[in-house]
Amino acid sequence: MRREQGMVRSFLGFLPWIVYAVIATGDEWRWGALAGLVIALGLIVVDRRSGRGWDQMVIETSAAIFFVLSAAVSFAAPSSSLIPYGPALVNAWLALTAWGSLAVRKPFTLGIARGMAPEEVWRTPRFHRVNAVITAVWGAAFAAAAVLLAVLLGVAPHATTAVVAVKIVTFVAPMVFTVRYSGTAAARFRDQAARGTA
């Protein structure tokens, strides 16, 4: 039950990005940025009050920083050439967040996973390895989305259906992978623990 609740809560961390993606699809970058910022800050306040650590809110914190910058640019330079590429920039930022967390050896999923896994596994090399793999998959999906969206928005800027399809596929695919891979890893750990080989 704890794992399922943790999964639901971890995916809520992407809510600011999802709201932004929906609003910004209609060339409303500034309003999408403001909506994303408000939701990200709201999630951070709720999480901090409930005792969650900053390592459990990497995506939310990254969202708040990105949306502050996006809102500032979109209001200061409403005709900026970057505005049409907002969806690609979001994914480039998320890819940097994911790969940056791997570069400092603190995969962004570690804090999230600690809220779902028993404490005895937190410091095991396997726990870190599983989260490094999951973070890398998210990083690859974000990078692929950034490239695909940049090309698509440059070649066919009004192909809304294709843009939405790329956003959905590159979010759902790593989400499904995360659920399955972490479930398999947890089952394997429980099995080895039962046999005394964990």
C-alpha positions as CSV (number, residue, x, y, z in Angstrom):
1,M,0.0,0.0,0.0
2,R,2.8,2.4,0.9
3,R,4.5,1.8,-2.5
4,E,1.2,2.5,-4.4
5,Q,0.6,5.7,-2.4
6,G,4.2,6.7,-3.0
7,M,3.9,6.1,-6.8
8,V,0.8,8.3,-7.0
9,R,2.4,11.1,-5.0
10,S,5.6,10.9,-7.0
11,F,3.7,11.3,-10.3
12,L,1.8,14.3,-8.7
13,G,5.2,16.0,-8.8
14,F,4.9,16.2,-12.6
15,L,1.5,18.0,-12.3
16,P,3.0,21.5,-12.8
17,W,4.7,20.2,-16.0
18,I,1.5,18.5,-17.2
19,V,-0.6,21.7,-16.6
20,Y,2.0,23.8,-18.4
21,A,2.0,21.3,-21.3
22,V,-1.8,21.5,-21.7
23,I,-2.0,25.3,-21.5
24,A,1.2,26.1,-23.5
25,T,0.0,23.9,-26.4
26,G,-2.2,26.8,-27.4
27,D,0.7,29.2,-27.6
28,E,-0.1,30.5,-24.1
29,W,3.4,30.1,-22.7
30,R,3.1,32.9,-20.1
31,W,-0.1,31.6,-18.6
32,G,1.2,28.0,-18.7
33,A,4.3,29.2,-16.9
34,L,2.3,31.0,-14.2
35,A,0.0,28.0,-13.7
36,G,2.9,25.6,-13.5
37,L,4.7,27.9,-11.0
38,V,1.7,28.2,-8.7
39,I,1.2,24.4,-8.7
40,A,4.9,23.7,-8.1
41,L,5.0,26.1,-5.2
42,G,1.8,24.7,-3.8
43,L,3.2,21.2,-3.9
44,I,6.4,22.3,-2.3
45,V,4.6,24.0,0.6
46,V,2.3,20.9,1.1
47,D,5.3,18.5,0.9
48,R,7.4,20.5,3.3
49,R,4.6,20.7,5.8
50,S,4.1,17.0,5.6
51,G,7.8,16.4,6.4
52,R,9.1,15.5,3.0
53,G,12.8,16.3,2.4
54,W,14.2,18.4,-0.5
55,D,15.6,15.2,-2.0
56,Q,12.0,14.0,-2.4
57,M,11.0,17.2,-4.3
58,V,13.6,17.5,-7.0
59,I,11.1,17.6,-9.8
60,E,8.9,20.1,-8.0
61,T,11.8,22.4,-7.2
62,S,13.1,22.1,-10.7
63,A,9.7,23.1,-12.0
64,A,9.5,26.2,-9.7
65,I,12.9,27.4,-11.0
66,F,12.0,26.7,-14.6
67,F,8.6,28.4,-14.4
68,V,10.0,31.5,-12.7
69,L,12.5,31.9,-15.5
70,S,9.9,31.1,-18.2
71,A,7.4,33.5,-16.8
72,A,10.0,36.3,-16.6
73,V,11.1,35.7,-20.2
74,S,7.6,35.4,-21.5
75,F,6.4,38.6,-19.9
76,A,9.6,40.6,-20.5
77,A,9.9,39.6,-24.1
78,P,6.4,38.4,-25.3
79,S,7.7,38.1,-28.9
80,S,10.7,36.1,-28.0
81,S,11.7,33.5,-30.6
82,L,11.9,31.0,-27.7
83,I,8.2,31.1,-27.0
84,P,7.1,28.7,-29.7
85,Y,9.6,26.2,-28.4
86,G,8.3,26.1,-24.9
87,P,7.4,22.4,-24.9
88,A,10.9,21.5,-26.2
89,L,12.5,23.7,-23.6
90,V,10.5,22.1,-20.8
91,N,11.8,18.6,-21.8
92,A,15.4,19.9,-22.2
93,W,15.2,21.4,-18.7
94,L,13.8,18.1,-17.3
95,A,16.6,16.2,-19.2
96,L,19.2,18.5,-17.6
97,T,17.6,17.9,-14.2
98,A,17.7,14.1,-14.6
99,W,21.2,13.9,-16.1
100,G,22.5,16.5,-13.6
101,S,21.2,14.4,-10.7
102,L,23.0,11.4,-12.2
103,A,26.2,13.4,-12.7
104,V,26.3,14.2,-8.9
105,R,25.4,10.6,-8.1
106,K,22.1,11.5,-6.6
107,P,19.4,10.3,-9.1
108,F,16.3,12.4,-8.7
109,T,14.3,9.2,-8.0
110,L,16.2,8.3,-4.9
111,G,14.3,10.6,-2.6
112,I,11.0,9.5,-4.1
113,A,11.9,5.8,-3.7
114,R,12.9,6.3,-0.1
115,G,9.3,7.2,0.6
116,M,8.2,3.8,-0.8
117,A,10.9,1.4,0.1
118,P,11.8,-0.1,3.5
119,E,14.6,1.8,5.3
120,E,16.9,-1.3,5.3
121,V,17.3,-1.1,1.5
122,W,18.1,2.6,1.2
123,R,21.9,2.3,1.5
124,T,22.3,-0.8,-0.5
125,P,24.2,-0.5,-3.9
126,R,21.2,-2.2,-5.6
127,F,18.8,0.5,-4.4
128,H,21.1,3.2,-5.9
129,R,21.6,1.2,-9.1
130,V,17.8,0.7,-9.6
131,N,17.2,4.4,-9.2
132,A,20.1,5.3,-11.5
133,V,18.5,3.2,-14.2
134,I,15.1,4.7,-13.7
135,T,16.5,8.2,-13.7
136,A,18.4,7.5,-16.8
137,V,15.3,6.2,-18.6
138,W,13.4,9.4,-17.6
139,G,16.4,11.5,-18.7
140,A,16.5,9.7,-22.1
141,A,12.7,10.2,-22.5
142,F,13.0,13.9,-21.7
143,A,15.9,14.3,-24.1
144,A,14.1,12.5,-26.9
145,A,11.0,14.6,-26.3
146,A,13.1,17.8,-26.4
147,V,14.6,16.9,-29.8
148,L,11.4,15.6,-31.3
149,L,9.4,18.6,-30.2
150,A,12.1,21.1,-31.3
151,V,12.1,19.6,-34.8
152,L,8.3,19.3,-34.9
153,L,7.7,22.8,-33.7
154,G,10.3,24.1,-36.2
155,V,8.9,22.2,-39.2
156,A,5.1,22.0,-38.4
157,P,4.4,24.5,-35.5
158,H,0.6,24.0,-35.8
159,A,0.7,20.2,-35.7
160,T,-1.0,20.2,-32.3
161,T,-2.0,16.5,-32.4
162,A,1.6,15.4,-33.1
163,V,2.9,17.6,-30.4
164,V,0.5,16.3,-27.8
165,A,1.2,12.7,-29.0
166,V,5.0,13.2,-28.4
167,K,4.3,14.7,-25.0
168,I,2.1,11.8,-23.9
169,V,4.3,9.0,-25.3
170,T,7.5,10.4,-23.8
171,F,5.8,10.7,-20.4
172,V,3.8,7.5,-20.3
173,A,6.6,5.2,-21.5
174,P,9.1,6.0,-18.7
175,M,6.2,6.0,-16.2
176,V,5.2,2.5,-17.2
177,F,8.9,1.4,-17.1
178,T,9.3,2.9,-13.6
179,V,6.3,1.0,-12.2
180,R,7.3,-2.3,-13.7
181,Y,11.1,-2.1,-13.1
182,S,10.7,-0.9,-9.5
183,G,8.1,-3.5,-8.9
184,T,10.4,-6.3,-10.2
185,A,13.3,-4.9,-8.2
186,A,11.3,-4.8,-5.0
187,A,10.0,-8.4,-5.6
188,R,13.5,-9.6,-6.2
189,F,14.7,-8.0,-3.0
190,R,11.9,-9.5,-0.9
191,D,12.6,-12.9,-2.4
192,Q,16.4,-12.7,-1.6
193,A,15.6,-11.3,1.9
194,A,13.3,-14.3,2.5
195,R,16.2,-16.7,1.5
196,G,18.7,-14.6,3.5
197,T,20.8,-13.6,0.5
198,A,19.8,-9.9,0.2
